[in-house]
Amino acid sequence: MSGALLNDVHSGLNATRVAEHVEVDSVQTVREAFDTARRTGRQVAVAGGMHAMGGQQFRAGGVVLDTRPLNGVQALDAERGVVEVAAGTTWTQLMHYLAAEGSGRWSVAQKQSGVDRVTIGGSISANAHGRGLAMTPLVGDVESLAIVTPDGESRRCSRRQNTDLFALAIGGYGLFGVIVSVELRLRRRDALARVVEIVPVDELVDSVTDRVEAGCVYGNAQLATDEGSSRDFLRRALLTSQRPAPSEVPAPAARPPAHDWEGLLLLAHRDKAEAFRRLAEVQLATSGLIEGPDGHQLGEYADGYHERLDLELGSQVGGCEVTAELYVPPRRLADFLEDAASDLRERGADVIHANVRFVRADIETYLPWARGHVACVVFAIHTERTPDSLAASRTAVRALIDLATARGGSFFLTYHCDATGGQIKTAHPRFRDFLREKDERDPEGLLGSDWLAHHRALIV
């Protein structure tokens, strides 16, 4: 496809005119696309599900490689619990395969949460994380990967082979080559018992520690976002966790009753206190229930949902949620949220959704965002599609980054391009070296993105 106009699926803030949108379904088509781009003097960006909001998958005037046709399970080692999949495979495709056609013994250890129709290669490229209470980012689940580098060679990378490239490609945003397949370590397919309670934020870390000691494997906390209540705003957490159920308890065929996701999201735009109350009512009622091994990993997300919300809300300009993901040491979580609540309230930021997850340190990738054990806080700020509203939300994101880095924390690079050069250097001290590695391994500059161009201009 030539001259395509592409955009990210989530926010719709990255409309980009590309010279070519190429669907790739094999190593050979990747090589051919590289050759074509080289002849025409264009850069190549690599896309999966196109949910990233920072422009990593786009290059204006360049060639975008759509990896989604490159999908399917290639091998399953049912004894070791390792599966190899083509990089364009979505998490739901893999999970359905393991449930229906696999050995029945395995499921994914974790997946990028909040959205399902993202590709495994894309998640690995961002080194995303799931809802594990004591898991590293996805790098910890990767046994090996195959990548086509800018010279057209296909290389197998692991902790024993091409180790430097392994560390660069995971969390490398597609800048070191096109990941074409991934070997993932799986987890035993256990039924899970839900544990749900509301806890004050200043007790959240201790509560999570207790859950882990009690055998809980997964969990996350939804925060109250009613900025009109100084008692509740980012001070109460609905903590939901899952632990393996006793082996004699059979896994159910269905998930616990689901809430009306879009209805609650609409309510969160109108009455946040009531939205939290209803969410808590539904979730608390599921405490003690047994669910299958996959349900808690799936995320309710409907493409284009905000267009429907805009109609309900009567918005004339339309809106979206600007997302920021911040990391702080767990023992600094409560005071970080206290200062964040004060700052967001003072700015009049419209926080629709906020949650907390916990991630162990990543000591394997070149550009880690979790350099220690971190509490991960995700904010979704409702933003009208006007210059003033977008600018206000981006300023709020930068203020949150300052609050996180002042506590020795960091932020996720995938969601936006709002950070200043100074913030990037503080939160990601190896970023300049990351760019140097990119240039040394791709001296022609064949692989690129709007995200890379933006950040290169900041890091001088």
N, C-alpha and C positions, 0 to 999 in steps of 0.2 A: 504494500500500500504506500503510495507516495503522497507527500504533502499533508500528512494527517495532523489534526488538532487533537492533542491528548491532554488529559487532566487527571489529577489524583482522585481516587474514588471517594476518599473520606471527606476532605474539606472542600474540594473543588476550587482551591485557591492557586492552582499551578497550571493554568491553561498554557500549553506550549505547542507551537507550530514546529513540527519536525519534518525533515526532508523525506525520511522513509520510516515506516513502521513495519518491521520484518518479523514474521512469525518463524521461529526456529524449532525444528523437531529432531535435530541430530547434531553430532559434532561437525559433520560435513557442512551443514547449512550455517553453522556458526563461522566456520573458516571462510565460506563463500561470502558471508556478510562482511567479515573483516577485510577480505580482498577488495570488495566493492567500495567500502568506505575508504580504504587506503588510496584507491585509484581516484576517487572523487574528492579527496582531501577533507573528508568529514570525520567527526568523532563518533564513537559508538557508546551508547548508554544501554544498560541492561535492566530490563523490567520483569517483574513477576506479576503479583496481583494488583500492583499500582496503588497501594494504600499509603505508601510513605508520603509525607507532606512537606519534605524539605527539598524536593527536586532531584533526589538521587537517581531516579529512573528516567529522567528526561534530559535531552540536550537540544536546545533550540537550534534549528537548522542542521541537526545531526541525524544519526540513524539510531532508532530504538529497537533493540532486540527483545521481542516478546517471547519469553520462555515457556509460556503456559502449554503450547502444543508438545513440549518435551516432557511428557508425564508418564507415570506408570510405575508399578513395583517391578524391579528388575531381579531381585533375589531376596529370599527370606531364609535365614538360618534359624530354624525353630529350636535348635538345641542351645545356641548361644544367646538368642534373643537379639539378633542384629538384622536389620532390613536395609537393603539398598534401593533407593528410589531415584528416578529421574528428577532433576531439580525443579521442573515446572509442576510437579505434583502438588496439589493442595493438601493441607492437613486433613481435611475431611475425606478426601479420596483415600489417603493412607489409612485413616481410622476405620473407614468402611471396609477396606480390604482386610484389615487385621481382624475385624469383627466377623466378617462373612466368609472370607476365603483363607485366612491365615490358620494357624494351628489352634486358635482359641485360647492360647496361653499368654499372649502378649498384647500390650497396648503401648502408645507413645508415652514416654516419661513426662514430657511437657510439650506444650505448643504455645506459640504466640497467642496471647489471650485477647479477648475483646472482639475479635474478628476471625472468621474461619476461612474465607476464600482468599487466603494469601498462600503463596507458594513456599515450599520448604527451602528452596534455594534462596529466595528473597529473605526469609526469616534468618537463615544462616548468615547471609551477607550483612545483615544488621546486628547479628549476634543478639537476637531478641531473647525474651524470657517468658516464663509462664507463671503459674500460681504455686509453684513449689515453695514450701516454707523453709527448706534447707537445701536448695539446689543452686548450682551456678547458672549463669546464662546458658544458652543452647550449646555453646562450645563443649560443655561437659558431656553432652550426649552424642557428639559427632565422633565416630570411629575413624572415618576417612572421607575424602571427597575427591572428585575428579574435576579438573578445571582446564579450560582452554585458554591459554595465555595469549597475549597480543602477537606473539610470533607464530600462532596457529598450532602450537604443540599442545597435546592433551597430557596433563600430568596428574598422577595420583599423589595426594598429599595426606599425611597423617602425622602422628607424634613420632614416627620412626622414619618417615620418608618425606623429603621436601618439607622439612619441619618449618622453615622460615616462611614459606609460602602458605602453609597451613595456618600459621598464626596471623598472617596478613589478610588472607582471603576471608576468614571468619571475622565479621565486623569490618570488612574492607569495602563495603558498599559497591561491589561490582567493579572496582577500579583496578584490580590486579588480574582479571580474567573473567570468563563466563563459567560459573559453576554449572556443570552438566549432570552430576549425580552426587548423591550423598549417602553414606552408610551411617545409620542411626542405631544407637543402643536403645533397646526397648525396656519396658518395665512389666513385671508380672501383672496379669490381668485380674486384679482384685476387685471384688465388690467393695463399696466404700460407705461408711457410716458418717452422716452429717452431724456436725456440732455447731450450733448457732447461738450467739448471745450478743447483747449490746454491752460495750465496755467503754469507760472514759478513755480518751486518747492517752492520758498520762499513765494508764495501766495497760495499754495495748501491747507494748513490747514484752512485758512480763507475762501477759496472757498468752502471747504467741509462744514464748519459751515453754510455758506449761503445756501448751498443746503439742509441741514437738516432743517433749519428754513423755507425753501420754501416747505417742505413736502417730500423731497426725502428720500427714505427708504434704497435703495441699491446703491452701487457704488464702483469703484476702479479706480486707476490711473496707466497707463502704463508709465514707464520712458524711455526716450531716452537713448540708451546704446552705442552710438558711442563714444568710448573712444578717438578717434582722434580729437574730437571737444571739446575744453575746454568750449565753450559756451553752448553745448547741453548735454554733458555726465552727466546723473543723475540730470540735471537742468531743463528739460522740462518734463511736465506730460500731458498725454492725459487722461483727467478726464471724465469718463462715469458714469452717475448715472440714476436712475429710480425713478419716483414718481407715485403714483396711478393716473390713468387717470380719467377724469370726468366720473361719473357713466353712463351717456347717451352714452358714446363711447363704442361700442362693442369690445371685445377682438378679435384680428385677429386669424385666424386658423394657421398661420405660424409665425416664427420668422422673424425679419428684415434680409435682405440679408447677408449671412455669408461670411467672407473672406476665402481665401484658406489658412487654418491653416498650413499645412505642407509646402506649397510653401513659405509662409512668414517666417516660421522657417528656411527653407533652405537659404532664402535670408538673414536672420539675422546672419547666419554663414559666409556669403560672403560680405554683404554690409549693415551694421546696419543702416546707415543713410537712405538709400532707403527703408529698411524694415519698419522703423518708419514712413516715409513719406507715404507709401502705407497703412499702418494700420490706420494712422490718416485720410487719405482720405476716406477710407471705413467707419470708425466709425463716422466721422463728418457728412457724408451724411445721417446717420440715426438719427441725432438729431431731435427731434420733432415727430419721428414715434411712433406709439403705438404698443406694443408687448404683447404677452400673459403673464400670471403670472409665467411661468416656464422657458422661454427661457434664460433669463439672468442668471439663476442658473446653467445651463448646461455648461460643460467645454469640449472644443474640445481636445481630447487626444487619440492618436492611439497607442495601445500597439506595442512595437517594432519599433517605428518610427525612432529611431536613426540608426538602421541597414540600413534603406533606405537612410537616410542622408549620412551615411558613404560611400555608393556606389556612390552617387552623388558628394560627396566631394573628392572621391578618397583616403580615409583614409586607410592606411595599417594596423593600429592597432585598429581602432574603437574608438568611443568616447561615452561620455554621458554628462549629465548636473549634476554637483554637486550642490545641493540646500541648501540654508541657509535661515532661516526666523528669522529676528531680530525684537525686539520691543523697541521702544523709546517713551518717552512722546511726544505728538504731537508738542509741542512748541520747541522741540529739533530736529525735523525731518530735517529741512533745513540744520542745521550745521552738523548733523550726515551724511547726504548725501554728503555734501561738503567734509568732511574728508574721507568718504568712497570712493568717486570718486578719490581723490588724492592717497589714498593707493592702490586701485585696479589698477589705471593707472601705478603707479610706479612698481607694481609687474608684470605687463603685463597680468593680469587676463582677460580672454576672457568672459565678461559678455554678455550672449545671451539675457537674459530676466530679467527685474526687474519691480516689481510693488509694489504699496502701497495700503493697506487697513486700516480700522480703527475699533478698537474693544474696547468695554466698559469693565470696570473692572470685573473680576471674583472674587467674595467674597465667593464662595460656595465650591470649591473643595479644597482638601488637598494640592495639589501641583500645584497652579495656575501659569500660565506663564504670564497672564495679571493681575498683582496686582494693576494696575491703568488703566485709559483710555490710550490706546497706539496706536501709528501708527505702523503698521506691514509692514515691508519691506522684500520682497522675492527676492532673487538673484538666478539666475541659471547660473552657471559658466561652460562653455564648457571645458571638460577635456578629454584628450587622455587617453586611457587605458594603461598607462605606469607608472612605479613606480615614476618617477620624476614628471610627470604631476599630478598624484593623490596627491603626497605629497605637491606640490605647491598649489593646490586648497584647500587642508585641512589647510595649513598654512594661506591662504587668509581668510578662514572661521573663524579661530581663531582670526585673526586681526579684523574682523568685529564684533565678539563677544566683544572684548575689547572696541571697539568704542561704542557699545551699552551699555555695563555695566558702562562705564565711565559717561554715561548720565542717570544712574539710570534705565537702561533698562534690557532686558532679551533676551532669544532666545528659539526657539521651539526645544524640545528634540527629536522629531520624525525623523528628516531628516538625522541625521548623528551621528557619535560617535567621532567627531573631537575635542570637547571641552576638556580643561584640567580640572583636579580636582578643581583647584582654581576657574576657570570660572564657573563651575557648582555650587560651594558653594556660589559664589557671586550672580549669576543670579537666583538660586533656593535655597534660604537659608534653606528651610525645607527638603532638599533632604535626609540628614542623618536621620531625623526623619521618613521620608517616608520609608526608608529601614528598620528602626526599626519596624514600623507598619507592614510591609510585613512579617518580621520574626515572630512577635508575632501572626499574624493571619494565618500563614502557617509554623508552626514550623518544619514540615518535609521537607520543601523546595520543595514541589511537583511542584509548578508553577515556571517557570523560563524562561529565554531567553538569547540569546547571548548579547543583549543590557544590561540586568541586570548584567550579569557576568562582562562585561566591566566596567560598572559604579560602581559596588561594589568595584572593584579593585582600582578605582580612589579615592573613598570616604572612606578614612581610618582614 
